[in-house]
């Protein structure tokens, strides 16, 4: 069992997402610590990218704000280093393939392991193109989180059998952003995944209310919230840490 899988062993996991460097490096550290204080079990750190094709307007705007401040990959590792001075909360990166490639697959994975970042999610890296990265992932005992979408269909078996850590189930087609309803037959999708693997499943894309989180937790082992957290950070400024701790507590309680 990987380190990430252990998070799901005896509980439903609440997973939160932040964009590194939005609104600043210092604030990102404080916001991650605030989410951890509220009971967030795993934190995804988005590395700012100029063309985040999987992200909706809220996260794309946060990426732009961070990039306008010239936040780069080295700064993101510095954020993790500062968090690690105060917390051992599990973390993974959400990033795009060319950012990892630019650093170097082996070097990027080495730095992750050095700071106890458990793995990464790379939305725009197709299953078939992961082979060059996997040796470094395995060398440093990391997890490359696999994504399953409503259109994965015949590829689900291959994806599920490669998966470690957890499987990120995309609740709806399209880009990230809060949703009031989910039209995908998630029960059927999660049942199919479970027929191929025991790797935990977490559902993301659109979840933002306690009621939604509770419903999704009945289908999966974890619930992922991104846009709502990024929006809370944007709207609350210096008050964001207190709001994030409160929000995490409410969402964690809902899925328990």
C-alpha positions in Angstrom: 0.0 0.0 0.0 1.4 3.4 -1.0 1.6 6.3 1.5 -1.4 8.0 -0.3 -3.5 4.9 -0.1 -3.0 4.8 3.6 -4.9 8.1 3.9 -8.1 6.3 2.8 -7.6 3.1 4.9 -9.9 3.9 7.8 -11.8 7.0 6.7 -13.3 9.0 3.9 -10.7 11.6 2.8 -11.3 15.3 2.2 -8.9 16.6 -0.4 -8.4 20.3 -1.0 -6.7 22.2 -3.8 -4.8 25.5 -3.9 -2.9 27.3 -6.6 0.7 27.9 -5.5 1.5 31.6 -5.3 -2.0 32.9 -5.2 -2.2 35.5 -3.8 1.4 35.1 -2.6 4.0 32.6 -1.6 3.6 33.5 2.1 -0.2 33.3 1.9 -0.2 30.0 0.1 1.8 28.5 3.0 -0.7 29.9 5.5 -3.6 28.7 3.5 -2.2 25.1 3.2 -1.6 25.1 7.0 -5.2 26.4 7.6 -6.7 23.6 5.4 -4.6 21.1 7.4 -5.8 22.5 10.7 -9.4 22.1 9.5 -8.9 18.4 8.9 -8.1 18.3 5.2 -6.5 14.9 4.7 -4.6 15.6 1.5 -3.7 18.9 -0.3 -3.3 19.2 -4.0 -0.9 22.1 -4.9 -1.5 23.4 -8.4 1.7 24.6 -10.1 0.7 27.8 -12.0 0.6 27.2 -15.8 -0.2 29.6 -18.7 -2.6 27.2 -20.5 -4.4 25.1 -17.8 -6.7 23.3 -20.3 -8.6 21.3 -17.6 -9.3 24.3 -15.5 -12.3 26.6 -15.4 -12.3 30.4 -15.0 -11.7 30.5 -11.2 -8.6 28.3 -11.2 -7.3 29.8 -14.5 -7.6 33.3 -13.0 -5.6 32.1 -10.0 -3.0 30.7 -12.2 -2.7 34.0 -14.0 -2.4 36.0 -10.8 0.4 33.7 -9.7 2.2 33.9 -13.0 1.9 37.7 -13.0 3.9 37.5 -9.8 6.4 35.4 -11.6 5.8 32.3 -9.5 7.8 29.4 -10.9 8.4 25.7 -10.0 11.3 26.6 -7.7 8.9 28.9 -5.7 6.4 26.0 -5.5 9.0 23.7 -3.9 9.9 26.6 -1.5 6.2 26.7 -0.5 6.3 23.0 0.3 9.6 23.4 2.2 8.0 26.1 4.4 4.9 24.0 5.0 7.1 21.1 6.0 8.7 23.2 8.7 5.3 23.2 10.5 3.2 20.3 9.1 3.4 16.8 7.7 0.1 17.0 6.0 0.1 14.8 2.8 0.6 16.7 -0.4 0.6 16.1 -4.1 1.2 18.3 -7.1 -1.3 19.0 -9.8 0.8 20.1 -12.8 1.3 19.9 -16.5 3.7 17.6 -18.3 6.0 20.2 -19.8 6.7 21.8 -16.4 7.9 18.4 -15.1 9.8 17.8 -18.3 11.5 21.2 -18.1 12.8 20.4 -14.6 13.7 16.9 -15.7 11.6 13.9 -14.8 14.2 12.5 -12.4 15.1 15.8 -10.8 11.4 16.7 -10.3 10.6 13.4 -8.7 13.8 13.6 -6.5 12.7 17.0 -5.2 9.2 15.7 -4.5 10.6 12.8 -2.4 13.0 15.1 -0.6 10.1 17.2 0.6 7.7 14.3 1.2 5.4 15.2 -1.7 3.6 11.9 -2.3 3.0 12.2 -6.0 1.5 14.1 -8.8 -1.6 14.5 -11.0 -1.0 15.5 -14.7 -4.3 16.0 -16.4 -2.9 16.6 -19.9 -0.6 13.5 -19.9 -2.4 10.7 -21.7 -2.1 7.2 -20.2 0.0 6.1 -23.3 2.5 8.9 -22.8 3.4 8.1 -19.1 6.1 5.6 -19.8 9.0 8.0 -19.8 8.0 9.4 -16.4 7.1 6.1 -14.7 10.7 4.9 -14.0 11.4 8.1 -12.0 8.0 7.8 -10.2 8.9 4.3 -9.2 12.5 5.1 -8.3 11.4 7.7 -5.7 8.4 5.7 -4.5 5.8 8.3 -5.7 2.3 7.9 -7.0 1.3 9.1 -10.5 -2.4 9.7 -9.9 -4.6 8.3 -12.7 -7.7 10.1 -13.9 -10.9 8.4 -15.1 -13.4 10.5 -16.9 -17.0 9.7 -18.1 -15.5 9.0 -21.5 -12.7 6.7 -20.5 -14.9 3.6 -21.2 -12.7 0.8 -22.6 -9.6 2.4 -21.2 -10.8 2.1 -17.6 -9.4 -1.3 -17.1 -5.9 -0.3 -18.2 -6.0 2.9 -16.2 -7.3 1.2 -13.0 -4.7 -1.6 -13.2 -1.8 0.9 -13.4 -3.2 3.2 -10.6 -1.5 3.7 -7.3 -2.3 6.1 -4.5 -5.8 6.9 -5.5 -7.8 7.2 -8.7 -9.2 10.7 -9.5 -12.7 10.3 -10.9 -13.8 13.4 -12.9 -17.4 13.8 -12.1 -18.4 15.7 -15.2 -17.2 16.4 -18.7 -15.7 19.9 -19.3 -13.6 22.1 -17.1 -13.3 22.6 -13.4 -15.8 24.8 -11.5 -18.6 24.5 -9.0 -21.7 22.7 -10.2 -25.2 22.4 -8.8 -26.0 19.0 -10.4 -24.0 16.0 -11.7 -25.4 14.2 -14.8 -22.8 11.4 -15.0 -23.8 8.0 -13.7 -21.1 8.0 -11.1 -22.4 4.8 -9.4 -21.8 2.9 -12.6 -18.5 4.5 -13.2 -17.1 3.8 -9.7 -18.5 0.2 -9.7 -16.6 -0.5 -13.0 -13.4 0.9 -11.6 -13.8 -1.2 -8.4 -14.2 -4.3 -10.6 -10.5 -3.9 -11.7 -8.7 -2.5 -8.6 -8.7 -2.0 -4.9 -7.0 1.4 -5.3 -9.1 4.1 -3.5 -11.3 6.4 -5.5 -11.8 10.1 -5.0 -14.3 12.2 -7.0 -13.6 15.8 -8.0 -14.8 18.5 -10.4 -17.7 20.7 -9.2 -18.2 19.6 -5.6 -18.6 22.6 -3.3 -21.4 22.0 -0.7 -21.5 19.7 2.3 -24.5 18.0 0.8 -22.7 17.2 -2.4 -19.6 16.0 -0.5 -21.8 13.7 1.6 -23.4 12.2 -1.5 -20.1 11.7 -3.3 -18.5 10.1 -0.3 -21.2 7.4 -0.4 -19.8 6.5 -3.9 -16.1 7.0 -3.3 -13.3 6.9 -0.7 -12.6 10.6 -1.0 -14.0 13.9 -2.1 -11.9 16.6 -3.9 -12.7 20.4 -3.8 -10.8 22.9 -5.9 -12.6 25.9 -7.3 -14.6 26.6 -4.1 -11.4 26.8 -2.1 -9.6 28.9 -4.7 -12.6 31.3 -4.7 -12.6 31.5 -0.9 -8.9 32.5 -1.0 -9.5 35.1 -3.7 -12.5 36.7 -2.0 -11.3 36.7 1.6 -7.7 38.0 1.4 -6.1 38.1 4.8 -9.2 36.4 6.4 -8.8 33.4 4.1 -7.0 31.1 6.5 -9.8 31.3 9.1 -12.4 30.7 6.3 -10.5 27.8 5.0 -10.2 26.1 8.4 -13.9 26.5 8.9 -14.8 25.3 5.5 -12.6 22.2 5.8 -14.2 21.3 9.1 -17.7 21.5 7.7 -16.8 19.4 4.6 -14.9 16.8 6.6 -17.8 16.4 9.0 -20.2 16.0 6.0 -18.2 13.1 4.6 -17.7 11.3 8.0 
